[in-house]
Amino acid sequence: MFASNKVRGGVARYESQLERDFYLLLEHDPHVITFQPQPVEIPYLDGAFKERYIPVIIPEYTSIEAVR
């Protein structure tokens, strides 16, 4: 588990070291206001198969210029 003031609830679970390292980068980025790990599930069809996509993380930045 990763403790963070930028995550709702103060703790983010991670499934890999890469995910944890990305949380660490976001935690120390002054342009990131908050971030939510695995915030939504997006259903979609792949031909006849029902699939789902879950984004690893959605960060909220101070401005669009901070992303560029």
C-alpha angles and dihedrals in degrees: 000000000000119000114215139162088211095062123080106250092021096258133081124193118218133196100202143023089249090058091048091050090051090051088053092052091049092047091058097039107105090206093061114089098178140343132203121204116220091349101168143016115225115200119207141164122247101192104301094341125097110224136172135215122205115189112226092226143349114207124196113217130201090242142347089255089064090062095053 
